Amino acid sequence: MAKVLDSKIPAGPVPEKWKEYKAHQRLVNPKNKLKLDVIVVGTGLAGASAAASLGEMGFNVINLCIQDSPRRAHSIAAQGGINAAKCYQNDGDSIYRLFYDTVKGGDYRAREANVYRLAEVSNNIIDQCVAQGVPFAREYGGMLANRSFGGAQVSRTFYAKGQTGQQLLLGAYSSLSCQVQAGKVKLYTRYEMEDVVIVDGRARGIIAKDLCTGKLVRFSANAVVIATGGYGNTYFLSTNAMGCNCTAAVQCYRKGAYFANPSYVQIHPTCIPVHGDKQSKLTLMSESLRNDGRIWVPKKIEDAKALQAGTKQGWEIPEEDRDYYLERRYPAFGNLVPRDVASRAAKERCDKGFGVNNTGLAVFLDFSESINRLGIDVIMQRYGNLFEMYEEITDVFPGDVANEINGVKYYKPMMIYPAIHYTMGGIWVDYELQTTIPGLFAIGECNFSDHGANRLGASALMQGLADGYFVLRLRRRLMLRWIAC
């Protein structure tokens, strides 16, 4: 007999669902929380924030990660920023606009009720992170700075240079460490989940492998939370640090958890192109670079062939012979079109023979206009570490003057090309973040509902922290009612 999926989405208009849900949920009183154990698998943004929040509320938490420290979770690799509908720029942003952009960015595959909730709590995430000391960039007057990201016409992305994921993870890690010191969270590093323990139809624990000794260890609890990132397949020359990270999701699936959007692959438009036969992976350059960098290829096929042969350099192409194809095709968004649109456009230009490196598989990302307008110091404040990383890999520094034509300075451009970034989604969840196995929850990118069905930049960090800090902490009181009430 086929299982009937119940999303448990509250009735009423989408903007009112989260408010109604919170107002009528059943709670667990503080004394009963002390009797309940919760396992959280993963210590990225979702896992670390969830474990810290649950420990702070009084639950007894077991937190496991595959790395030697929670600080090495893959969330640390995120560069560009995190979205929130604060509207600090007074540019017309709103919760609805963030909701709309997120749903549209995922080709309408996301669950609208969950995404609207995500947009609602986004502002709380920024307040939480500021209170933790996350060093977001600030304007001269002290206000938090914002920049644009692909797929939006407003500036809603909060950032810490090109290290946003690292700084957010350190904030969550500090909260987690506080709870470890208080004895509310027991942290197990270098452990890999091997199986989910099901008792009477409910998730009541896991079996994990100690990666240092190889021994299998059993952990029991009243509920299990999976926060292990997206279900990842193996791709040749992707931006992933590891080829596959899907053990936990697969074990949940084998025990009856349904899958949804398990192969929703995100293509990132601003990666460093292939530069040799010995590469094992590609390097991601933050999408935030498209704020001030203009993407172009030559208009003339003979110029493209000269660039491919190495007989001409990009800064030697005069302005009138440059095709800023994103600005030409999509004037409303320009270089800030959604990731998949930018990636398809770059591939189309290169397939037509207009690629600009020796393989013909690259386009220019040029900062000459922005540096001339704002000055090199401003650009370095925004992207300095990214420029240095690009130079380390390619031996080209995008802030170096290369040519001067009619009094206008031209700087050495970056070369970029789309690459496989990561695979999102994997585990189906209801509105309460529970899988089809009672007592088993999936938060962050490993569930399909929010960013798991989305290709909008700066939303992955948003979902991880939203689920861990705000959604799951409210869910927990309801989902454990079968014990505590």
C-alpha positions in Angstrom: 0.0 0.0 0.0 1.4 3.4 -1.0 2.3 5.8 1.8 0.2 9.0 1.8 2.4 12.1 2.3 1.1 14.6 4.7 2.9 17.9 4.5 1.1 19.3 7.6 1.0 22.8 6.1 -1.3 24.9 8.2 -4.5 26.2 6.6 -4.9 29.8 5.6 -3.0 32.4 3.4 0.8 31.7 2.9 1.9 34.8 4.9 -0.2 33.7 7.9 0.8 30.0 8.1 3.9 30.4 10.3 2.2 32.8 12.7 -0.7 30.4 13.1 1.5 27.4 13.5 3.5 29.0 16.3 0.4 30.2 18.1 -1.3 26.8 18.3 1.6 24.3 18.7 1.8 22.1 21.8 4.8 22.9 24.0 7.1 21.0 26.2 7.6 22.5 29.6 11.2 23.3 30.8 11.3 20.4 33.3 10.3 17.8 30.7 13.0 19.0 28.3 15.6 17.9 30.8 14.4 14.3 30.3 14.7 14.3 26.5 17.7 13.3 24.4 18.2 14.4 20.8 20.9 13.3 18.4 22.1 15.9 15.8 24.2 14.5 13.0 26.3 17.2 11.4 28.1 20.4 12.7 27.7 22.7 9.7 25.6 25.8 10.0 22.4 23.8 10.4 23.8 21.1 12.7 25.8 23.4 15.0 23.1 26.0 15.4 20.5 23.3 16.1 22.6 21.5 18.6 23.5 24.8 20.4 19.8 25.9 20.4 18.5 22.6 21.7 21.1 22.5 24.4 20.3 26.1 25.4 16.6 25.1 25.8 17.5 22.3 28.1 17.5 19.2 25.9 20.3 16.6 26.2 22.1 16.7 22.9 24.4 14.3 21.2 26.2 16.0 18.3 28.3 14.0 15.8 30.5 15.2 12.9 32.7 13.5 10.4 35.5 16.1 10.7 38.1 16.5 13.4 36.4 19.7 14.4 33.1 21.3 13.8 35.0 24.3 12.3 35.9 22.1 9.3 32.4 21.6 8.2 31.8 22.4 4.5 29.8 25.5 5.4 33.1 27.2 6.0 33.7 27.2 2.2 30.8 29.5 1.4 32.1 32.9 0.4 29.5 35.4 -0.9 26.9 36.1 1.8 23.6 35.4 3.4 20.2 36.9 2.4 17.8 38.8 4.6 14.9 41.1 3.9 16.1 44.0 6.2 15.7 46.6 3.4 18.6 48.7 4.8 19.2 50.1 1.4 15.6 51.4 1.2 15.4 49.8 -2.3 12.0 48.3 -2.0 12.9 44.9 -0.6 10.4 43.0 1.5 9.7 39.6 2.9 7.4 38.9 -0.1 10.2 39.9 -2.5 12.7 37.6 -0.9 10.1 34.8 -0.9 9.3 35.4 -4.6 12.9 35.6 -5.7 13.7 32.3 -3.8 10.8 30.4 -5.3 11.5 31.8 -8.8 15.2 31.0 -8.4 14.3 27.3 -7.9 12.1 27.1 -11.0 9.1 26.9 -8.7 10.1 23.5 -7.2 10.2 24.7 -3.6 7.4 24.4 -1.2 5.9 27.9 -0.9 4.8 27.7 2.7 8.3 26.7 3.8 10.0 29.4 1.7 7.8 32.1 3.0 8.7 31.1 6.6 12.3 31.2 5.6 11.9 34.7 4.3 10.1 35.7 7.6 12.9 34.5 9.9 15.7 35.8 7.7 15.9 39.1 9.6 16.1 37.2 12.9 19.2 35.3 11.6 21.1 38.5 11.1 20.2 39.8 14.6 21.3 36.5 16.0 24.6 36.5 14.2 25.4 40.1 15.1 24.8 39.2 18.7 27.3 36.4 18.4 29.9 38.8 17.1 29.9 37.8 13.4 32.0 40.5 11.7 29.6 41.5 8.9 30.8 44.3 6.6 29.5 47.7 7.7 29.0 51.1 6.0 31.0 54.1 7.2 28.3 55.1 9.6 28.2 51.7 11.3 25.1 50.2 9.6 25.5 46.7 8.2 26.4 46.7 4.6 24.5 44.9 1.8 25.4 43.9 -1.7 23.5 42.4 -4.6 23.5 38.8 -5.6 22.4 36.9 -8.7 18.6 36.6 -9.2 17.6 39.8 -7.3 17.1 43.4 -8.1 17.7 44.6 -4.6 20.7 44.6 -2.2 19.8 42.1 0.5 23.0 40.1 0.9 25.0 40.5 4.2 28.6 39.5 3.9 32.0 39.3 5.6 34.3 40.0 2.6 34.5 36.6 0.9 34.5 34.6 4.1 30.9 34.7 5.1 30.4 31.0 5.6 33.5 30.8 7.7 32.4 33.7 10.0 28.9 32.4 10.4 30.2 28.9 11.2 32.5 30.3 13.8 29.6 32.1 15.4 27.5 28.9 15.5 30.6 27.0 16.8 31.0 29.5 19.6 27.4 28.9 20.7 27.9 25.1 20.4 31.1 25.2 22.4 29.3 27.1 25.2 26.8 24.3 25.4 29.5 21.6 25.3 31.2 23.4 28.2 27.9 23.6 30.1 27.4 19.8 29.7 24.2 20.1 27.6 25.9 18.9 24.4 28.1 15.9 24.0 30.3 16.4 20.9 31.7 13.4 19.0 34.2 14.2 16.3 35.4 11.8 13.6 32.2 9.8 13.7 30.2 8.8 10.6 26.6 7.7 10.8 26.1 4.2 9.5 22.4 3.5 10.2 19.2 4.8 11.8 17.7 2.7 14.7 14.0 2.3 14.3 12.0 1.1 17.3 8.2 0.7 17.0 8.2 2.7 13.8 10.0 5.7 15.3 13.7 6.8 15.0 15.2 6.2 18.4 18.9 6.4 17.7 21.8 5.8 15.3 24.7 3.5 14.8 27.9 5.4 14.0 31.5 4.4 13.1 34.5 5.8 15.0 36.7 6.7 12.1 39.8 6.6 14.3 39.3 3.0 15.6 36.8 1.6 13.1 34.4 0.5 15.9 30.7 0.8 15.6 29.0 2.7 18.4 25.3 2.9 19.3 23.6 6.1 20.4 20.0 6.2 21.6 17.7 9.2 21.9 14.1 10.4 21.7 14.6 12.0 18.3 17.2 12.1 15.5 18.1 15.2 13.5 20.0 14.9 10.2 22.0 18.0 9.2 24.5 16.5 6.8 24.2 18.7 3.7 22.8 17.9 0.3 22.7 14.5 -1.2 25.8 14.6 -3.4 26.7 12.6 -6.4 30.3 12.3 -7.7 31.3 14.6 -10.6 34.6 14.9 -12.3 36.1 18.4 -11.7 33.4 19.9 -9.5 33.8 22.5 -6.8 33.1 20.0 -4.1 35.8 19.3 -1.6 34.7 15.7 -1.5 33.2 13.7 -4.3 30.2 12.4 -2.3 28.7 13.1 1.0 25.4 11.2 1.1 25.9 8.4 3.7 23.4 9.7 6.2 20.8 10.5 3.5 21.1 7.1 2.0 20.8 5.3 5.4 17.6 7.3 6.1 16.2 6.4 2.6 16.9 2.7 3.3 14.9 2.9 6.5 11.9 4.4 4.8 12.6 8.1 4.5 11.3 9.4 1.1 13.5 11.3 -1.3 12.6 14.5 -3.2 14.8 16.6 -5.5 17.7 14.3 -4.9 19.6 15.3 -8.0 18.9 19.0 -8.2 22.3 20.1 -9.3 23.5 23.6 -8.9 25.8 25.0 -11.6 28.0 27.9 -10.4 28.8 30.6 -13.0 32.0 32.0 -11.5 34.5 29.2 -11.2 38.1 29.3 -12.2 38.4 27.4 -15.6 40.2 24.1 -16.0 44.0 24.9 -16.2 45.7 21.5 -16.4 45.4 17.8 -16.8 46.3 17.1 -13.1 43.4 18.8 -11.4 41.2 17.0 -8.9 38.7 19.8 -8.4 37.7 23.3 -9.5 37.9 26.4 -7.4 34.9 28.5 -6.8 35.1 32.3 -6.9 32.3 34.0 -5.0 29.2 35.0 -7.0 29.4 38.3 -5.3 32.1 39.3 -7.7 29.4 39.9 -10.3 28.3 43.0 -8.3 31.3 44.9 -9.6 32.7 42.7 -12.3 31.4 42.9 -15.9 31.2 39.7 -17.9 32.2 39.8 -21.6 33.7 38.0 -24.6 35.0 39.5 -27.9 32.4 40.5 -30.5 34.8 39.3 -33.3 35.6 35.6 -33.8 39.1 36.5 -34.9 39.7 38.3 -31.6 38.5 35.2 -29.7 40.9 33.0 -31.8 43.8 35.3 -31.0 43.0 35.1 -27.3 42.8 31.3 -27.5 46.2 31.2 -29.3 47.8 33.6 -26.8 48.7 36.2 -29.4 46.5 38.8 -27.9 45.5 39.6 -24.3 42.0 40.6 -23.1 43.0 44.2 -22.1 44.0 44.8 -25.7 40.5 44.4 -27.0 39.0 47.9 -27.4 35.7 48.7 -25.6 33.7 48.8 -28.8 34.7 45.2 -29.7 33.6 43.8 -26.3 30.3 41.9 -26.0 28.9 42.4 -22.5 26.4 39.7 -23.4 24.5 39.5 -20.0 23.9 43.2 -20.0 22.8 43.0 -23.6 20.4 40.1 -23.2 19.0 40.8 -19.7 19.1 44.5 -19.2 16.9 44.4 -16.1 19.4 42.2 -14.2 22.6 42.6 -16.2 25.4 40.7 -14.7 23.3 39.7 -11.7 21.0 37.2 -13.5 20.3 34.0 -11.7 23.1 31.4 -11.6 21.6 29.0 -14.1 20.9 31.8 -16.6 24.5 33.1 -16.3 25.9 29.6 -16.7 23.9 28.8 -19.8 24.8 32.1 -21.4 28.5 31.6 -20.8 28.4 28.1 -22.2 26.4 29.3 -25.3 29.1 32.0 -26.0 31.9 29.5 -25.7 30.1 26.9 -27.8 29.9 29.5 -30.5 33.7 29.9 -30.4 34.0 33.1 -28.4 35.8 31.6 -25.4 38.8 33.5 -24.2 41.4 31.0 -22.9 43.5 28.3 -24.6 40.7 25.7 -24.2 38.0 28.1 -25.4 36.0 27.4 -22.3 36.2 30.7 -20.4 34.8 34.3 -20.3 36.2 37.4 -18.8 35.1 38.9 -15.5 36.4 42.4 -15.7 36.7 45.0 -12.8 38.2 47.9 -14.8 35.0 50.0 -14.8 34.4 49.5 -11.0 38.1 50.2 -10.1 38.1 53.4 -12.2 34.8 54.5 -10.7 35.3 53.5 -7.0 39.1 53.1 -6.6 41.2 50.0 -6.0 41.0 50.4 -2.2 37.2 50.1 -2.2 37.3 47.0 -4.5 40.0 45.4 -2.3 37.9 46.0 0.8 35.1 44.0 -0.8 37.0 41.3 -2.6 40.6 41.5 -1.5 40.9 37.9 -0.3 39.2 36.6 -3.5 41.7 38.6 -5.7 44.5 37.1 -3.7 43.1 33.6 -4.0 42.7 34.0 -7.8 46.3 35.2 -8.0 47.5 32.3 -6.0 46.0 29.8 -8.5 46.4 31.6 -11.8 49.4 34.0 -11.1 47.2 36.9 -12.3 46.1 39.7 -10.0 42.9 41.4 -11.1 43.9 44.7 -9.5 47.0 45.2 -11.7 46.9 47.8 -14.4 47.4 46.1 -17.8 46.8 48.8 -20.4 45.7 52.4 -20.8 43.6 53.5 -23.8 42.5 57.1 -24.3 43.3 57.9 -20.7 41.2 55.0 -19.4 43.0 52.3 -17.3 42.3 48.7 -18.0 43.0 46.0 -15.4 43.8 42.4 -15.9 40.4 40.5 -15.9 39.6 37.2 -14.3 38.6 34.3 -16.4 35.6 32.3 -15.2 33.5 29.4 -16.5 30.5 27.5 -15.0 31.1 24.3 -13.0 29.2 21.7 -11.1 28.8 23.2 -7.6 26.8 20.8 -5.4 23.7 18.8 -5.3 20.8 20.0 -3.1 17.9 18.3 -1.5 17.5 14.6 -0.9 15.1 14.0 2.0 11.4 14.8 1.9 10.2 16.7 5.0 6.8 18.1 6.1 6.2 21.6 7.3 7.6 20.5 10.7 10.9 19.3 9.2 10.0 15.6 10.0 10.7 13.0 7.4 8.4 10.1 6.6 9.9 8.3 9.6 8.4 9.7 12.8 11.0 11.1 15.1 13.5 11.6 12.3 14.1 15.2 11.1 16.1 16.7 8.2 17.3 20.3 8.4 19.4 22.6 6.2 20.4 21.6 2.7 19.7 17.9 3.2 15.9 18.5 3.0 14.2 19.3 -0.2 11.8 22.0 0.7 13.6 25.4 0.8 17.1 25.8 -0.6 17.0 22.1 -1.5 14.9 23.2 -4.5 16.6 26.5 -5.1 19.5 28.0 -7.1 19.4 31.5 -5.7 22.8 32.6 -4.3 23.2 33.4 -0.6 20.2 31.2 0.4 22.0 28.1 1.5 23.4 29.8 4.6 20.0 31.3 5.2 18.2 28.0 5.3 20.8 26.3 7.5 20.7 28.9 10.2 16.9 29.4 9.9 16.2 25.7 10.5 18.8 25.4 13.3 18.2 28.6 15.3 14.5 29.3 14.8 12.4 26.6 13.0 13.7 23.4 14.7 13.8 25.0 18.1 10.0 25.6 17.8 9.5 22.2 16.1 11.2 20.4 18.9 8.6 21.3 21.4 5.9 19.8 19.2 7.7 16.8 17.8 8.6 15.5 21.2 5.1 15.8 22.6 4.6 12.1 22.2 6.9 11.6 25.1 6.6 14.7 27.2 2.9 15.4 27.1 
